[in-house]
Amino acid sequence: MSEQRRDASAVGVTADTVHRWCEKSTIPGRHPELSDPAAVAIATGHLDAAARSIVLARMSRGLPIPMASQILPGAREFAELRRLQRTVAALDEQANAPVTPSVVAAVIRARRNSVARRLDDARRTLVGGKGVSATGVRAIRRERREGTHLEAVDRERLFIGLSYTPTPDIGGYVRRMGNAALERVAGVIENAAAKAGKDSGRRWLPDLVGDAESITPGADSRFVDGYETILFAAGSFYDRVMRCPAWHSEHFAMQRGQVDLEAELAEIAADVIALRAIRVDLDSSRRAAGFDDDLDGHIARREQSLRPVWRELVDRVAALATVAEVVESAAAELRVLEEYAHTATIDDRIDELVARSGSREVSADNTRRLTEQVRAGEENLRIYRDVLQGNILRLSAGSRPWSGE
């Protein structure tokens, strides 16, 4: 067992790893979609600091927060909201493409309007706050006094944030949705074209949607850009920690009290979103500058000043990854200790079994061996706690909201 145990310090994800993922906008392997709490925490990055603190207060106190299944019937995660949002944009593009026949464009727009209605229903549900936020006058006043009431205008912004929930391979999904809509009308167009004595009605289809095989999801998770990549990575590491029973055990009670993972994730998201917005503005300014060397040099200097901010974000996400690795490794040690505790409660049954076998000497050896394993497990838990403490300090050192100045 000890040979199979992972060293708590030998984690697989470093700051360099996260940086490479972001450069390629790719995370190796396939990964689960972000949980609702992770998606909500990331979406608060689109809110101002006051509204963000209200959502985080609700999360820390166990108050209701938006859930994907509540605002979008049939959805299991907020990634579905992102897919709907991108589908509407993609269908608009396809309907307006020059190669799209007018009859087909009309069908695509009908499909687009159907998806948009579902998206708008979800928005109204979340902004209305039913089942999440207080709706009665007294209840609203009470939540405002307690600092847990999110105003309607901020719920609108939160919905916008959730509609940008990081999710892998969004482009492939949207293209497949568009293909499905077009395929449903391709047969009709072919029949109409045949009656008119024209070439195949499917002639326009490859030009419009491309090669369907090229959009099949691969072995890795691909994202729109490096900013979305780092947000998804941070959310995934948060989910790994929160889903691990070891994190919620008494062994890590002190560490749980020292770090607010929801707040950490929200602050990372706020900084990433602010950084991306500035990046877009700088690129726009560079294009507008033309051949103005002075302005171009000023933009380059401002870009240089942002690099420490990005490095800090990468380091914070790497620290969160280490927390996830350590907690998952500690879970194996906890299982050993729990098994030992269970074994201690059945001494009589063990004695009876050993008496029948006549192997008391073997039993003593096994007991000593088990005791050594338990002691090793307790020592490893101590090491895990020490490593975890160091990474929590790294998170705390970087957990300061960035103003973007």
Contacts in CASP RR format, 6 or more apart in sequence:
PFRMAT RR
TARGET T0000
AUTHOR 0000-0000-0000
METHOD contacts of the structure
MODEL  1
MSEQRRDASAVGVTADTVHRWCEKSTIPGRHPELSDPAAVAIATGHLDAA
ARSIVLARMSRGLPIPMASQILPGAREFAELRRLQRTVAALDEQANAPVT
PSVVAAVIRARRNSVARRLDDARRTLVGGKGVSATGVRAIRRERREGTHL
EAVDRERLFIGLSYTPTPDIGGYVRRMGNAALERVAGVIENAAAKAGKDS
GRRWLPDLVGDAESITPGADSRFVDGYETILFAAGSFYDRVMRCPAWHSE
HFAMQRGQVDLEAELAEIAADVIALRAIRVDLDSSRRAAGFDDDLDGHIA
RREQSLRPVWRELVDRVAALATVAEVVESAAAELRVLEEYAHTATIDDRI
DELVARSGSREVSADNTRRLTEQVRAGEENLRIYRDVLQGNILRLSAGSR
PWSGE
1 336 0 8 1.000
1 373 0 8 1.000
2 373 0 8 1.000
2 376 0 8 1.000
5 329 0 8 1.000
5 332 0 8 1.000
5 333 0 8 1.000
5 380 0 8 1.000
6 325 0 8 1.000
6 329 0 8 1.000
6 332 0 8 1.000
8 325 0 8 1.000
8 326 0 8 1.000
8 329 0 8 1.000
8 330 0 8 1.000
8 380 0 8 1.000
8 383 0 8 1.000
8 384 0 8 1.000
8 387 0 8 1.000
9 387 0 8 1.000
11 321 0 8 1.000
11 322 0 8 1.000
11 325 0 8 1.000
11 326 0 8 1.000
12 321 0 8 1.000
12 325 0 8 1.000
13 237 0 8 1.000
13 318 0 8 1.000
13 321 0 8 1.000
13 322 0 8 1.000
13 325 0 8 1.000
14 318 0 8 1.000
15 311 0 8 1.000
15 314 0 8 1.000
15 315 0 8 1.000
15 318 0 8 1.000
17 318 0 8 1.000
17 321 0 8 1.000
18 230 0 8 1.000
18 233 0 8 1.000
18 314 0 8 1.000
18 317 0 8 1.000
18 318 0 8 1.000
18 321 0 8 1.000
19 314 0 8 1.000
21 27 0 8 1.000
21 28 0 8 1.000
21 226 0 8 1.000
21 229 0 8 1.000
21 230 0 8 1.000
21 233 0 8 1.000
22 226 0 8 1.000
22 227 0 8 1.000
22 229 0 8 1.000
22 230 0 8 1.000
22 314 0 8 1.000
23 226 0 8 1.000
25 222 0 8 1.000
25 223 0 8 1.000
25 224 0 8 1.000
25 225 0 8 1.000
25 226 0 8 1.000
25 228 0 8 1.000
25 229 0 8 1.000
26 220 0 8 1.000
26 221 0 8 1.000
26 222 0 8 1.000
26 223 0 8 1.000
26 229 0 8 1.000
27 168 0 8 1.000
27 220 0 8 1.000
27 221 0 8 1.000
27 223 0 8 1.000
27 229 0 8 1.000
27 232 0 8 1.000
27 233 0 8 1.000
27 236 0 8 1.000
28 219 0 8 1.000
28 220 0 8 1.000
28 221 0 8 1.000
29 219 0 8 1.000
29 220 0 8 1.000
29 221 0 8 1.000
30 168 0 8 1.000
30 217 0 8 1.000
30 219 0 8 1.000
30 220 0 8 1.000
30 221 0 8 1.000
31 168 0 8 1.000
31 221 0 8 1.000
31 232 0 8 1.000
31 236 0 8 1.000
32 236 0 8 1.000
32 239 0 8 1.000
33 76 0 8 1.000
33 77 0 8 1.000
33 79 0 8 1.000
33 167 0 8 1.000
34 42 0 8 1.000
34 77 0 8 1.000
34 78 0 8 1.000
34 79 0 8 1.000
34 165 0 8 1.000
34 166 0 8 1.000
34 167 0 8 1.000
34 232 0 8 1.000
34 235 0 8 1.000
34 236 0 8 1.000
34 239 0 8 1.000
35 77 0 8 1.000
35 239 0 8 1.000
35 242 0 8 1.000
35 243 0 8 1.000
36 65 0 8 1.000
36 66 0 8 1.000
36 67 0 8 1.000
36 68 0 8 1.000
36 77 0 8 1.000
36 78 0 8 1.000
37 59 0 8 1.000
37 65 0 8 1.000
37 238 0 8 1.000
37 242 0 8 1.000
37 262 0 8 1.000
38 235 0 8 1.000
38 236 0 8 1.000
38 238 0 8 1.000
38 239 0 8 1.000
38 265 0 8 1.000
39 68 0 8 1.000
39 77 0 8 1.000
39 78 0 8 1.000
39 79 0 8 1.000
39 162 0 8 1.000
39 165 0 8 1.000
40 55 0 8 1.000
40 59 0 8 1.000
40 65 0 8 1.000
40 66 0 8 1.000
40 78 0 8 1.000
40 158 0 8 1.000
40 162 0 8 1.000
41 55 0 8 1.000
41 56 0 8 1.000
41 59 0 8 1.000
41 235 0 8 1.000
41 238 0 8 1.000
41 262 0 8 1.000
41 265 0 8 1.000
41 266 0 8 1.000
41 269 0 8 1.000
42 161 0 8 1.000
42 165 0 8 1.000
42 166 0 8 1.000
42 231 0 8 1.000
42 234 0 8 1.000
42 235 0 8 1.000
42 265 0 8 1.000
42 266 0 8 1.000
42 269 0 8 1.000
43 78 0 8 1.000
43 158 0 8 1.000
43 161 0 8 1.000
43 162 0 8 1.000
43 164 0 8 1.000
43 165 0 8 1.000
43 269 0 8 1.000
44 51 0 8 1.000
44 52 0 8 1.000
44 55 0 8 1.000
44 56 0 8 1.000
44 158 0 8 1.000
44 266 0 8 1.000
44 269 0 8 1.000
44 270 0 8 1.000
45 52 0 8 1.000
45 161 0 8 1.000
45 266 0 8 1.000
45 269 0 8 1.000
45 270 0 8 1.000
45 273 0 8 1.000
46 157 0 8 1.000
46 158 0 8 1.000
46 160 0 8 1.000
46 161 0 8 1.000
46 164 0 8 1.000
46 273 0 8 1.000
47 55 0 8 1.000
47 154 0 8 1.000
47 157 0 8 1.000
47 158 0 8 1.000
48 154 0 8 1.000
49 270 0 8 1.000
49 401 0 8 1.000
51 150 0 8 1.000
51 151 0 8 1.000
51 154 0 8 1.000
51 157 0 8 1.000
51 158 0 8 1.000
52 266 0 8 1.000
52 270 0 8 1.000
54 147 0 8 1.000
54 148 0 8 1.000
54 149 0 8 1.000
54 150 0 8 1.000
54 154 0 8 1.000
55 65 0 8 1.000
55 150 0 8 1.000
55 158 0 8 1.000
55 266 0 8 1.000
56 260 0 8 1.000
56 262 0 8 1.000
56 263 0 8 1.000
56 266 0 8 1.000
57 63 0 8 1.000
57 147 0 8 1.000
57 148 0 8 1.000
58 64 0 8 1.000
58 65 0 8 1.000
58 148 0 8 1.000
58 150 0 8 1.000
59 65 0 8 1.000
59 262 0 8 1.000
60 260 0 8 1.000
60 262 0 8 1.000
60 263 0 8 1.000
61 148 0 8 1.000
63 148 0 8 1.000
64 131 0 8 1.000
64 132 0 8 1.000
64 133 0 8 1.000
65 132 0 8 1.000
66 126 0 8 1.000
66 132 0 8 1.000
66 158 0 8 1.000
66 162 0 8 1.000
68 75 0 8 1.000
68 76 0 8 1.000
68 77 0 8 1.000
68 78 0 8 1.000
68 80 0 8 1.000
68 81 0 8 1.000
69 75 0 8 1.000
69 76 0 8 1.000
70 125 0 8 1.000
70 131 0 8 1.000
70 132 0 8 1.000
71 81 0 8 1.000
71 122 0 8 1.000
71 125 0 8 1.000
71 126 0 8 1.000
72 80 0 8 1.000
72 81 0 8 1.000
72 84 0 8 1.000
72 118 0 8 1.000
72 122 0 8 1.000
72 125 0 8 1.000
74 80 0 8 1.000
75 81 0 8 1.000
77 165 0 8 1.000
78 162 0 8 1.000
78 165 0 8 1.000
79 165 0 8 1.000
79 167 0 8 1.000
81 119 0 8 1.000
81 122 0 8 1.000
81 162 0 8 1.000
81 163 0 8 1.000
81 165 0 8 1.000
82 162 0 8 1.000
82 163 0 8 1.000
82 164 0 8 1.000
82 165 0 8 1.000
82 166 0 8 1.000
82 167 0 8 1.000
82 170 0 8 1.000
83 167 0 8 1.000
83 170 0 8 1.000
83 173 0 8 1.000
83 174 0 8 1.000
83 177 0 8 1.000
84 115 0 8 1.000
84 118 0 8 1.000
84 119 0 8 1.000
84 122 0 8 1.000
84 163 0 8 1.000
85 119 0 8 1.000
85 163 0 8 1.000
85 164 0 8 1.000
86 170 0 8 1.000
86 171 0 8 1.000
86 173 0 8 1.000
86 174 0 8 1.000
87 112 0 8 1.000
87 115 0 8 1.000
87 173 0 8 1.000
87 174 0 8 1.000
87 177 0 8 1.000
87 178 0 8 1.000
88 112 0 8 1.000
88 115 0 8 1.000
88 116 0 8 1.000
88 119 0 8 1.000
89 174 0 8 1.000
90 171 0 8 1.000
90 174 0 8 1.000
90 175 0 8 1.000
90 177 0 8 1.000
90 178 0 8 1.000
91 108 0 8 1.000
91 109 0 8 1.000
91 111 0 8 1.000
91 112 0 8 1.000
91 115 0 8 1.000
91 177 0 8 1.000
91 178 0 8 1.000
91 181 0 8 1.000
92 112 0 8 1.000
94 100 0 8 1.000
94 108 0 8 1.000
94 178 0 8 1.000
94 182 0 8 1.000
94 208 0 8 1.000
94 209 0 8 1.000
95 105 0 8 1.000
95 108 0 8 1.000
95 109 0 8 1.000
95 112 0 8 1.000
96 105 0 8 1.000
97 208 0 8 1.000
99 204 0 8 1.000
99 207 0 8 1.000
99 208 0 8 1.000
100 108 0 8 1.000
100 204 0 8 1.000
100 208 0 8 1.000
101 189 0 8 1.000
101 201 0 8 1.000
101 204 0 8 1.000
103 185 0 8 1.000
103 189 0 8 1.000
103 192 0 8 1.000
104 182 0 8 1.000
104 185 0 8 1.000
104 189 0 8 1.000
104 204 0 8 1.000
107 181 0 8 1.000
107 184 0 8 1.000
107 185 0 8 1.000
108 178 0 8 1.000
108 181 0 8 1.000
108 182 0 8 1.000
111 178 0 8 1.000
111 181 0 8 1.000
119 163 0 8 1.000
122 159 0 8 1.000
123 156 0 8 1.000
123 159 0 8 1.000
126 132 0 8 1.000
126 155 0 8 1.000
126 158 0 8 1.000
126 159 0 8 1.000
126 162 0 8 1.000
127 152 0 8 1.000
127 155 0 8 1.000
127 156 0 8 1.000
127 159 0 8 1.000
128 135 0 8 1.000
128 152 0 8 1.000
128 155 0 8 1.000
129 135 0 8 1.000
129 155 0 8 1.000
133 143 0 8 1.000
133 149 0 8 1.000
133 150 0 8 1.000
133 155 0 8 1.000
134 140 0 8 1.000
134 142 0 8 1.000
134 143 0 8 1.000
134 149 0 8 1.000
140 149 0 8 1.000
143 149 0 8 1.000
150 158 0 8 1.000
166 223 0 8 1.000
166 228 0 8 1.000
166 229 0 8 1.000
166 231 0 8 1.000
166 232 0 8 1.000
166 235 0 8 1.000
167 232 0 8 1.000
168 217 0 8 1.000
168 221 0 8 1.000
168 222 0 8 1.000
168 223 0 8 1.000
168 232 0 8 1.000
169 217 0 8 1.000
169 218 0 8 1.000
169 221 0 8 1.000
169 222 0 8 1.000
170 223 0 8 1.000
170 224 0 8 1.000
171 215 0 8 1.000
171 224 0 8 1.000
172 215 0 8 1.000
172 217 0 8 1.000
175 209 0 8 1.000
175 210 0 8 1.000
175 212 0 8 1.000
175 215 0 8 1.000
176 212 0 8 1.000
176 215 0 8 1.000
178 209 0 8 1.000
179 209 0 8 1.000
179 212 0 8 1.000
182 205 0 8 1.000
182 208 0 8 1.000
182 209 0 8 1.000
183 205 0 8 1.000
186 201 0 8 1.000
186 202 0 8 1.000
186 205 0 8 1.000
187 201 0 8 1.000
187 202 0 8 1.000
189 201 0 8 1.000
189 202 0 8 1.000
190 200 0 8 1.000
190 201 0 8 1.000
190 202 0 8 1.000
192 201 0 8 1.000
193 199 0 8 1.000
193 200 0 8 1.000
193 201 0 8 1.000
221 232 0 8 1.000
223 229 0 8 1.000
223 232 0 8 1.000
225 276 0 8 1.000
227 272 0 8 1.000
227 273 0 8 1.000
227 275 0 8 1.000
227 276 0 8 1.000
227 279 0 8 1.000
230 268 0 8 1.000
230 272 0 8 1.000
230 313 0 8 1.000
230 314 0 8 1.000
230 317 0 8 1.000
231 268 0 8 1.000
231 269 0 8 1.000
231 272 0 8 1.000
233 317 0 8 1.000
233 321 0 8 1.000
234 265 0 8 1.000
234 268 0 8 1.000
234 269 0 8 1.000
234 316 0 8 1.000
234 317 0 8 1.000
234 320 0 8 1.000
235 265 0 8 1.000
237 317 0 8 1.000
237 320 0 8 1.000
237 321 0 8 1.000
237 323 0 8 1.000
237 324 0 8 1.000
238 261 0 8 1.000
238 262 0 8 1.000
238 264 0 8 1.000
238 265 0 8 1.000
238 320 0 8 1.000
240 324 0 8 1.000
240 327 0 8 1.000
240 328 0 8 1.000
241 247 0 8 1.000
241 261 0 8 1.000
241 320 0 8 1.000
241 323 0 8 1.000
241 324 0 8 1.000
241 327 0 8 1.000
242 261 0 8 1.000
244 324 0 8 1.000
244 327 0 8 1.000
244 328 0 8 1.000
244 331 0 8 1.000
245 331 0 8 1.000
245 334 0 8 1.000
246 252 0 8 1.000
246 327 0 8 1.000
246 328 0 8 1.000
246 330 0 8 1.000
246 331 0 8 1.000
246 334 0 8 1.000
247 256 0 8 1.000
247 327 0 8 1.000
248 256 0 8 1.000
249 334 0 8 1.000
251 330 0 8 1.000
251 334 0 8 1.000
251 381 0 8 1.000
251 385 0 8 1.000
252 327 0 8 1.000
252 330 0 8 1.000
252 385 0 8 1.000
252 388 0 8 1.000
254 385 0 8 1.000
255 385 0 8 1.000
255 388 0 8 1.000
255 389 0 8 1.000
255 392 0 8 1.000
258 389 0 8 1.000
258 392 0 8 1.000
258 396 0 8 1.000
259 392 0 8 1.000
259 395 0 8 1.000
259 396 0 8 1.000
261 320 0 8 1.000
263 399 0 8 1.000
264 316 0 8 1.000
264 320 0 8 1.000
264 395 0 8 1.000
264 399 0 8 1.000
265 320 0 8 1.000
267 399 0 8 1.000
267 400 0 8 1.000
267 401 0 8 1.000
268 313 0 8 1.000
268 316 0 8 1.000
268 317 0 8 1.000
268 320 0 8 1.000
270 401 0 8 1.000
270 402 0 8 1.000
271 309 0 8 1.000
271 313 0 8 1.000
271 401 0 8 1.000
271 402 0 8 1.000
272 313 0 8 1.000
274 402 0 8 1.000
274 404 0 8 1.000
275 306 0 8 1.000
275 309 0 8 1.000
275 310 0 8 1.000
275 313 0 8 1.000
275 402 0 8 1.000
275 404 0 8 1.000
278 306 0 8 1.000
278 404 0 8 1.000
279 306 0 8 1.000
282 299 0 8 1.000
282 302 0 8 1.000
282 303 0 8 1.000
285 295 0 8 1.000
285 299 0 8 1.000
286 296 0 8 1.000
286 299 0 8 1.000
289 295 0 8 1.000
289 296 0 8 1.000
289 299 0 8 1.000
290 296 0 8 1.000
309 402 0 8 1.000
309 404 0 8 1.000
312 398 0 8 1.000
315 394 0 8 1.000
315 398 0 8 1.000
316 394 0 8 1.000
316 395 0 8 1.000
316 398 0 8 1.000
316 399 0 8 1.000
319 391 0 8 1.000
319 394 0 8 1.000
319 395 0 8 1.000
320 391 0 8 1.000
320 395 0 8 1.000
322 387 0 8 1.000
322 391 0 8 1.000
323 388 0 8 1.000
323 391 0 8 1.000
323 392 0 8 1.000
323 395 0 8 1.000
326 384 0 8 1.000
326 387 0 8 1.000
326 388 0 8 1.000
326 391 0 8 1.000
327 384 0 8 1.000
327 388 0 8 1.000
329 380 0 8 1.000
329 384 0 8 1.000
330 380 0 8 1.000
330 381 0 8 1.000
330 384 0 8 1.000
330 385 0 8 1.000
330 388 0 8 1.000
333 377 0 8 1.000
333 378 0 8 1.000
333 380 0 8 1.000
333 381 0 8 1.000
333 384 0 8 1.000
334 381 0 8 1.000
336 373 0 8 1.000
336 374 0 8 1.000
336 377 0 8 1.000
337 374 0 8 1.000
337 377 0 8 1.000
337 378 0 8 1.000
337 381 0 8 1.000
340 370 0 8 1.000
340 373 0 8 1.000
340 374 0 8 1.000
343 350 0 8 1.000
343 370 0 8 1.000
350 363 0 8 1.000
354 360 0 8 1.000
354 362 0 8 1.000
354 363 0 8 1.000
END
